[in-house]
Amino acid sequence: ALLARLLDQPETRVRAATVLESEYAETGDATRESQVIRVRLEAEADPKERLALHLKLASVEESKLGAAGTAFEVILRALNEAPGDLALWERAAELSKRAGRPTDLAEAYRVHLVGGETNEAAKIPAEVEIELCERAASLHDEQLGDPEGAMPYLGRVLAKDPTNHRAFGRLKQILTASERWAELEALYERAVAGTSDEKERIELLNQIALVAEEIIGDAGKAIGYYERILAIDPFFTGALDSLEKLYEREERWADLAALLERRLETATTQEAVDIKLALGRIYLDRRSAPAQALGHLEDVLRIRESDVEARQLVERLLELPELRLRAAKVLEHVYQAKDEIRQLVRVLEIRREGAADESERRDLLRRMSVLRDERLRDDGGAFA
């Protein structure tokens, strides 16, 4: 009783509270124990001692008085003084769950982490801030069912650590689910800028290119992303395949031709034949470059004489005076290999008509006569 009265005297208040704390703990008087711990807190100036007293007070409130909510409030006050203490935040999370107060914990995270550039925020080390932001994001996302509420914390994590894959992945999911495409693009751009690893940059650009191509339906943006990939790796197959398709869809024939010419550098023999056939078609029908078309088509027919489309395209080139003789030579090889004698005689005649040398004309005429006589049984034609 005497010690209790000393609590009312300013000069003895703290010393009395210290002695009474042990006594009340031994006698099980938790209410008074809580009161004297509060008295000690009022006078204590040392940060470490204050933290210990806050934790002790929260324990008394929770374990002895069954007041989890009051214990939670004690810890929140402690966080105002030590916002960078992870153990203190863990205690706050535990008590908020027991007290059924997750929104109050969310508010504490907001105040200390995203409430503006305050002195409090400056007290939190970067690695601790990242951990707390991840916890805050998880609280909003998993307990409060508020994924958008998690976004500021995930963004803050990435601002501190652009390579944090967990934060990036979850923020990507949230933005995709809410169809916030501009923000998603910005997220990817920051991630690309934040890494120097070429493989990772290519993967990020490829992902956002697929979003632009398949979800947003913006071919122009998709093309831009794929072209940025090729600036890093000129032979990245996924980007080459996608650009080939997109250039054709958007009728960007010059770009498509340049892309296919590049693909020839790494193509197998059979792949090269298909690419050259496509180039022949593009140069003839889309680029008004018949000479370039014929060069590729000649290569196709040298390897694949039976290719009908290539042969038909070269037949069309017979109509162009400047390419007529060259096209006839290409077709001569094809029809001779396929043993199509009438067609062979026809192209030999075209060659004879354009031959500048008399001996060459005589040789071509002789060959035509032999073919007509021996293969076509055309005696009249043989002497034409």
C-alpha positions in Angstrom: 0.0 0.0 0.0 2.9 2.4 0.8 4.5 1.7 -2.5 1.2 2.3 -4.3 0.9 5.7 -2.6 4.4 6.5 -3.8 3.1 6.2 -7.4 1.4 9.5 -6.8 4.6 11.3 -6.0 6.5 12.5 -9.1 9.9 12.0 -7.4 9.2 8.4 -6.5 6.7 7.4 -9.2 9.1 5.6 -11.5 11.0 3.7 -8.8 7.8 2.6 -7.2 6.4 1.4 -10.5 9.5 -0.7 -11.1 9.2 -2.4 -7.7 5.5 -2.8 -7.9 5.7 -4.4 -11.4 7.4 -7.5 -10.0 5.0 -7.7 -7.1 1.9 -7.4 -9.2 3.4 -10.1 -11.6 4.0 -12.5 -8.7 0.5 -11.9 -7.2 -1.3 -12.2 -10.5 -2.7 -8.6 -10.5 -2.4 -8.1 -14.2 -4.5 -4.9 -14.3 -2.1 -3.1 -11.9 0.9 -4.7 -13.6 -0.3 -3.1 -16.9 -0.7 0.2 -15.1 2.8 0.4 -13.7 4.4 -0.7 -16.9 2.6 2.3 -18.5 4.0 4.5 -15.8 7.5 3.3 -16.6 6.9 4.0 -20.3 6.0 7.6 -19.6 9.3 8.3 -18.0 11.6 6.0 -20.1 13.7 7.8 -22.8 16.1 5.0 -23.9 14.7 3.5 -27.3 15.8 0.0 -26.4 14.2 0.1 -23.0 11.0 1.6 -24.4 10.8 -1.2 -27.0 11.2 -3.8 -24.3 8.5 -2.1 -22.1 6.1 -1.9 -25.1 6.6 -5.7 -25.8 6.1 -6.5 -22.1 2.9 -4.4 -21.9 1.5 -6.0 -25.0 2.2 -9.4 -23.5 0.4 -8.6 -20.2 -2.6 -7.2 -22.1 -2.8 -10.2 -24.4 -1.8 -13.1 -22.2 -3.0 -12.1 -18.7 -5.9 -9.7 -19.5 -7.1 -11.4 -22.7 -7.2 -8.0 -24.5 -5.6 -8.7 -27.9 -7.0 -5.4 -29.2 -5.3 -3.3 -26.5 -2.1 -5.3 -27.0 -2.3 -4.5 -30.7 -2.6 -0.8 -30.0 0.5 -1.0 -27.8 2.5 -2.5 -30.6 1.2 0.1 -33.1 2.5 2.8 -30.8 5.8 1.0 -30.6 6.0 1.0 -34.4 5.8 4.8 -34.4 9.1 4.7 -32.6 10.7 1.7 -34.3 9.1 1.3 -37.8 12.1 -0.7 -39.1 11.9 -3.5 -36.5 10.7 -6.6 -38.4 10.0 -8.6 -35.2 7.7 -5.8 -34.0 5.8 -5.9 -37.3 5.5 -9.7 -36.9 4.0 -9.1 -33.5 1.6 -6.6 -34.9 0.5 -9.0 -37.6 -0.1 -11.7 -35.0 -2.1 -9.5 -32.7 -4.2 -7.9 -35.6 -5.2 -11.5 -36.5 -6.2 -12.3 -32.9 -8.0 -9.0 -32.5 -9.7 -9.3 -35.9 -8.3 -5.9 -37.0 -6.5 -6.5 -40.4 -7.7 -3.1 -41.7 -5.9 -1.3 -38.9 -2.7 -3.2 -39.7 -3.1 -2.2 -43.3 -3.4 1.4 -42.2 -0.2 1.1 -40.2 1.6 -0.2 -43.3 0.2 2.7 -45.3 1.3 5.3 -42.7 4.8 4.0 -42.5 5.5 2.9 -46.1 3.4 4.8 -48.6 2.1 7.8 -46.7 4.6 10.0 -48.4 8.3 10.7 -48.1 8.4 11.2 -44.3 11.0 11.0 -41.6 9.4 7.8 -40.5 10.1 6.2 -43.9 13.7 7.3 -43.8 14.1 5.2 -40.6 13.4 2.0 -42.4 16.4 0.3 -44.1 15.8 -0.5 -47.8 15.9 -4.3 -47.3 13.4 -4.1 -44.4 11.2 -1.8 -46.4 11.1 -4.3 -49.3 10.1 -7.1 -46.8 7.4 -4.9 -45.2 6.0 -3.9 -48.6 5.7 -7.5 -49.6 3.9 -8.3 -46.4 1.6 -5.3 -46.9 0.8 -6.4 -50.4 0.1 -9.9 -49.2 -2.2 -8.6 -46.5 -4.3 -6.6 -49.1 -4.2 -9.3 -51.7 -4.9 -12.4 -49.6 -6.6 -11.3 -46.4 -8.5 -8.2 -47.4 -9.3 -9.3 -51.0 -8.1 -6.0 -52.3 -5.5 -6.7 -55.0 -5.5 -3.0 -56.1 -4.6 -2.0 -52.6 -1.5 -4.2 -53.0 -0.3 -2.3 -56.0 1.4 0.7 -54.3 3.5 -1.7 -52.2 4.4 -3.9 -55.1 5.4 -0.8 -57.0 7.5 0.4 -54.1 9.3 -3.0 -54.0 10.2 -2.8 -57.7 11.3 0.8 -57.2 13.8 -0.4 -54.7 14.6 -3.7 -56.4 13.7 -3.8 -60.2 14.6 -7.5 -60.4 12.2 -8.7 -57.7 10.4 -11.4 -59.6 7.7 -12.0 -57.0 6.5 -8.4 -56.9 6.8 -8.1 -60.7 4.8 -11.3 -61.3 2.0 -10.4 -58.9 1.7 -6.8 -60.2 1.6 -8.2 -63.7 -1.3 -10.5 -62.7 -3.2 -7.7 -61.1 -2.8 -5.3 -64.0 -3.7 -8.0 -66.5 -6.8 -9.1 -64.6 -8.0 -5.5 -64.5 -7.0 -4.9 -68.2 -4.9 -1.9 -67.4 -2.7 -2.3 -70.4 -0.9 1.0 -70.4 0.2 0.4 -66.8 1.2 -3.1 -67.7 3.4 -1.8 -70.6 5.0 0.7 -68.3 5.7 -2.1 -65.8 7.5 -4.1 -68.4 9.4 -1.1 -69.6 10.7 -0.4 -66.1 11.7 -4.0 -65.8 13.5 -4.0 -69.1 15.3 -0.8 -68.1 16.1 -2.3 -64.7 18.1 -5.3 -65.9 21.3 -5.6 -67.8 20.9 -9.3 -68.4 20.2 -9.7 -72.2 18.3 -13.0 -71.8 16.0 -11.5 -69.2 15.4 -8.4 -71.3 14.5 -10.5 -74.3 12.1 -12.6 -72.2 10.4 -9.4 -70.9 10.1 -7.9 -74.3 8.8 -11.1 -75.7 6.1 -11.3 -73.0 4.8 -7.8 -73.5 5.0 -8.2 -77.3 2.7 -11.3 -76.9 0.3 -9.2 -74.8 0.3 -6.4 -77.5 -0.2 -8.9 -80.3 -2.7 -11.4 -78.8 -4.6 -9.6 -76.1 -4.6 -5.9 -76.9 -4.5 -6.6 -80.7 -2.0 -3.7 -81.4 0.1 -5.0 -84.2 2.2 -1.8 -84.3 3.3 -2.1 -80.7 3.9 -5.8 -81.0 6.2 -5.2 -84.0 8.1 -2.6 -82.0 8.8 -4.9 -79.2 9.8 -7.8 -81.5 12.2 -5.5 -83.4 13.8 -4.4 -80.0 14.4 -8.1 -79.4 16.2 -8.5 -82.7 18.3 -5.5 -81.8 19.6 -7.6 -78.9 19.6 -11.0 -80.7 19.2 -10.8 -84.5 18.4 -14.5 -84.7 15.9 -14.9 -81.9 13.5 -17.4 -83.5 10.3 -16.4 -81.7 10.6 -12.7 -82.7 11.5 -13.6 -86.3 8.5 -15.9 -86.6 6.1 -13.4 -85.1 7.5 -10.5 -87.2 7.2 -12.5 -90.3 3.5 -13.1 -89.6 2.8 -9.5 -88.5 4.7 -7.8 -91.4 2.6 -9.9 -93.8 -0.6 -9.1 -92.0 0.2 -5.4 -92.0 1.4 -5.5 -95.6 4.9 -4.2 -94.7 6.5 -5.9 -97.6 9.8 -4.1 -97.5 10.3 -5.1 -93.9 9.1 -8.6 -94.6 11.6 -9.0 -97.5 14.5 -7.7 -95.3 13.5 -10.1 -92.5 13.4 -13.1 -94.9 16.7 -12.2 -96.4 18.1 -12.2 -92.8 16.6 -15.6 -92.1 18.5 -17.0 -95.1 21.7 -16.6 -93.0 20.8 -19.4 -90.6 18.3 -21.5 -92.7 18.9 -25.1 -93.6 18.8 -26.0 -97.3 15.1 -26.9 -97.3 14.2 -23.9 -95.2 16.1 -21.6 -97.6 14.1 -23.0 -100.5 10.8 -22.1 -98.9 12.1 -18.6 -97.9 13.4 -17.9 -101.4 10.1 -18.9 -102.9 8.4 -16.4 -100.5 10.9 -13.8 -101.5 10.3 -14.4 -105.2 6.6 -13.9 -104.6 7.1 -10.7 -102.6 9.6 -9.1 -105.0 7.5 -9.9 -108.0 4.0 -9.1 -106.7 4.6 -6.6 -103.9 7.9 -4.9 -104.4 8.0 -4.5 -108.2 11.5 -5.9 -108.2 11.3 -8.7 -110.8 15.1 -9.1 -111.2 15.5 -9.9 -107.4 12.5 -12.2 -107.7 14.1 -14.2 -110.5 17.4 -14.6 -108.6 15.6 -16.3 -105.7 13.3 -18.3 -107.9 16.2 -19.6 -109.9 17.7 -20.9 -106.7 14.5 -22.6 -105.8 14.1 -24.4 -109.1 17.8 -25.4 -109.1 17.0 -27.5 -106.0 13.3 -28.3 -106.5 12.6 -28.5 -110.2 9.0 -29.7 -109.5 7.9 -26.6 -107.6 4.9 -25.5 -109.5 4.5 -22.1 -107.9 8.2 -21.1 -108.6 7.8 -22.3 -112.2 4.6 -20.3 -112.7 6.3 -17.2 -111.3 9.2 -17.5 -113.7 6.8 -18.1 -116.6 5.3 -14.7 -115.8 8.8 -13.2 -116.1 9.0 -14.3 -119.7 6.7 -11.4 -120.4 9.3 -8.9 -119.3 11.7 -8.1 -122.2 14.7 -7.3 -119.9 14.3 -10.7 -118.1 12.9 -12.8 -120.9 16.1 -14.6 -121.9 17.3 -15.1 -118.3 13.9 -16.6 -117.4 14.0 -18.9 -120.4 17.4 -20.3 -119.3 16.0 -21.0 -115.9 13.0 -22.8 -117.3 15.2 -24.7 -119.8 16.8 -26.4 -116.8 13.4 -27.2 -115.3 11.8 -28.6 -118.4 14.9 -30.6 -119.3 15.0 -32.2 -115.9 11.3 -33.0 -115.9 11.5 -34.2 -119.5 8.7 -31.9 -120.7 9.9 -31.7 -124.3 7.2 -29.3 -125.7 7.9 -26.8 -123.0 11.6 -27.2 -123.4 11.3 -26.5 -127.1 9.2 -23.5 -126.4 11.8 -21.9 -124.1 14.7 -22.8 -126.5 12.9 -20.9 -129.2 12.7 -17.9 -126.9 16.4 -18.2 -126.3 17.1 -18.5 -130.1 15.0 -15.4 -130.7 17.1 -13.4 -128.3 20.5 -14.9 -129.0 23.0 -12.3 -130.1 25.6 -14.7 -131.5 25.0 -16.6 -134.7 26.7 -19.8 -133.6 24.5 -19.8 -130.5 21.4 -19.4 -132.7 22.5 -22.3 -134.9 23.2 -24.5 -131.8 19.8 -23.8 -130.3 18.1 -24.4 -133.7 19.9 -27.8 -134.0 18.8 -28.8 -130.5 15.2 -27.8 -131.2 15.2 -29.8 -134.5 16.6 -32.9 -132.8 13.9 -32.7 -130.0 11.1 -32.2 -132.5 12.3 -35.0 -134.7 13.3 -37.6 -132.2 11.0 -36.8 -129.2 8.0 -35.1 -130.7 7.9 -36.8 -134.1 7.4 -33.4 -135.7 9.1 -33.7 -139.0 7.8 -30.4 -140.2 8.9 -28.6 -137.1 12.3 -30.1 -137.3 13.0 -28.3 -140.6 11.3 -25.0 -139.6 
